Amino acid sequence: MEKLVIVSTNNNPDYYFYSPYIKKAWNKYGWKVCTMITDDVPVSEIHSDYIITVPKIEGIRQETIAQASRLYAANHFSGDYYLMVSDMDLLPLSDYWKPELDKITSWGHDLTDYSFYPMGYIGMPVNKWRDVMQLTGDTVKDFERDAKWLGTPYKSDWETWWNYDWDLLTKRVSAYSSEIVKILRGRQPGSCYAVGRVDRGLGMAIPPGQLIDAHCDNINVKHEDKLPRFLNLFNSIYGEL
């Protein structure tokens, strides 16, 4: 079974900057990368094993299309694939993800105090994704159906529409809660940040113990205070691109 990590981006260079880095990292651990992009993204900037372009959808922001498009990736694959959703700005730092390939696995549900299933990370086989997300093979129609069902992509409040992908995932997958293998991350002592995570919220400080992933900067990522610390971390594990 081929294992794919599903990430996405709109036309925001602070996100697609990470494309070649996460590809090299995930490939090292036996995962290929599929990047869902909005139709305004320069394809030449995307380094990925698979690239899927999602067209504009009337009334939906490009940010929302990019974020939620990951939930429809199974419309574009058939056969023996395992799809795990992640974020473009999440960099794996070790070979941590070892799911049972016939099951739904969620990592880090505890980090949301069990209120949402996080998009980074949840995985399942293609056919299970189709069941959970009620996919028909038509991504645009499926997207519009779900957006109208919840209504939140059309709201003006940033926090409401920004969390749409988590909200939709949680509502769909909760019906399968008895089937989900839940891998709990735990929090670093005295903080809200995940164990083993190098996080931008902590200035990309290196925590003690096994490193699992990095939650990288996503604003002005090439700033002289940010880029060197990212490259130092990446190069220390994977070498230079």
N, C-alpha and C positions, 0 to 999 in steps of 0.2 A: 504494500500500500504506500503510495506517495504522500508524504506529509507536506502540507502547504501552510505557510503563515500568511494571513490576509491582512494587509495594511491599506491605507488610503491617503490621498492628499487632494486638496484643491490647488489652485494656482497661487500657492504661498511658499516662497523659497525657504522660509524658516522651517518648513516641514520637509519638502522634498530634498533639501540639503542632505538629510540623513539617508537617502535612498541607497547609495552605494555602500554605506557603512553597515546598515542592517542586513543587506543582502550578503555581504561577506561573512558577517557574524552568524546569521541563521544557516547559511550553507555549510559552515564548518560543523554544525551539529546535526546535519542530515535533513534539514528543512529547506524546501524551496520557498521562494517569496512570490506572492501574487499581489500586485498593487492595483487597486481600484482608483481611477483618476476621473476628475471632472473634465469636460470637453475643452476647457481653456488651459489645461496643463501642457507645457511643451514636453512632448514625449522624449525628446533627446535628453531631458534632465532626469529621467526615471531609469534606474538600474534595477532590473527585476527579471525573474524567470518567466513571469507572465504579467502582462499589462492588460487591464480591461477598462475601457472608456465608457463612462456612464453619461448619457446626454442630459442636457438641461431638462428640468421638469417644471412646468409652469407653477409659479407661486412658491417654489421651494428654493431656499438659499443654497448657493454652491457649497458652503461649509457643511450644511446638513446633508446634502447629496453625498459629499465625500465621506462624512462620518458614518452614515447609516448604510451606505452602499455595501459595506463589508458583510452585512447580514444577508445580502442577496447573492453573494459570490457563488453559492451552490447552483444557482441558475445557469452558470457558465461551465460547469464541470459535470462529468458523468463517469461512473465506474469507480475504481478503487482509489479514492482520495480521502484523506483526513484533513479537514480545514480547521485551523486555529486562528482566531481573531487576535490581533495585537494592534498597537499604535505605531505610527511612523517614528515617534520620538521615544519609543521604548527600545533600548538596545540590550540584547541578551549578553550576559557576561560569563555564563557557564552552561553546561549541558543539563539544565534543570528540568526541562519539560519532557516527561516520559509517560504520556497517557496510554491507557488501554484503548487501542484503536477502534474498538467496536462500541465504545461508550461515550457519553457526554462527560466532559471534565471541565470544571471551573476552578481557576486559581484566584485566590484572594477575595472570596466573597466576604470574609471577615473584615477586610479593609474598608468596606462600606457599611460596617455594622449590620450586615445582612439585609440592607435596604435595597440594594441593586446588585445584579450580577455584572461585574465589570467587563468592559470590552477588552481589557487587557488583564486576564486572558480567558478565553473559553473556546473549546474545540469539540468537534464531533465528526463522524463520517458524513459524506455528502448527502446520502439518503436521509439521515437523521436531520440534517439542516433543513432539507426540503420539508420534512414533516413538521418540525418545530416552527419554521417561519411560514408555513403554508404556501410554499413557492409554486408557481405555475409555469416557470420557464420564461416569463416576460418580466424583466426587472423593472421597467418603467411602470407597468400596470400594477405590479405587486407593491412598489414603492408608493404610488399614489393611493392605493387602497389603504395601506397602513397609516399613511400620513393623515388621511381623512378620518380614519378610525380614531386615532388619538387626538388629532387636531393641533398638537403642540408645535409642529414645524411652522405653522402659520402665525404663531404668537409673536408679539413684539418684544416681550421680556427676554433678555439674553439668557438668563439662567434656565428658563423654561425650555427654549428651543435648543440650547446648547446641549442639554442632557437627553435629547430625544432618543439617541441611539441606545443608551443604557436603559431608558424607560421602556422602549419597544422590546428590546431583548428580554428584559426581566418579565414583562407581561407574557411573552410567548413561551419562554423556557420554564417559567414557574409551573406550568401545567405538567411538566416532566420532572418535577423536583425529586421524586423518589428514585429516578434513574441517574441523577447527577452525582458523579464522584467529585467531592469538594476537597480541594487541596488548599488548606489554610496557610497563609503566609506569616501571620503574626506581625507585631509592630516592634520597631526598635525601642528600647527602653526610654520612657519619658517623652515619646513623640508619637505622631500619627503615621509615620513613614514605615514602609514595609521592611521587614527583616531582609537583609541581603541586598537592599536597593541603594544605589548611589542616586540621590535625588537632587534636582535643581532647587527644591525648597530648603535644602540643607547646604546650598552652595556647592553641590557635587562632592561633598566630603565623602571619603571612603570609610564605610562602617567596618567594624571588626567582623571576623568570621568569613564564611563563604559568600562570595559575591554572586548574586543571581541576575540582576538586571540594573539598568540605569534609566531613570526618568529624566530625559535631557531637556535642556533649555529649548523654548519654542518662540522666543521673541528676540530679534536681533542676534541670531545665533553666531554670527561671525565677529561679534564685538571682541575687542582685544582682551577683555576680561573673561570671556566665555569660551571662545574657540580653542585656545591652548589647553585648557583643562579637559575639554572633551577629547581632543586629539591625543593628549598624554594618556588618558584612560584607554581609549580605543587601541592605540599603538602598543600599549603595554600588554595587551591580550592577543591582538590579531596582527600586529605589525602594520606598517604603512600600506595604504591602498596602492 
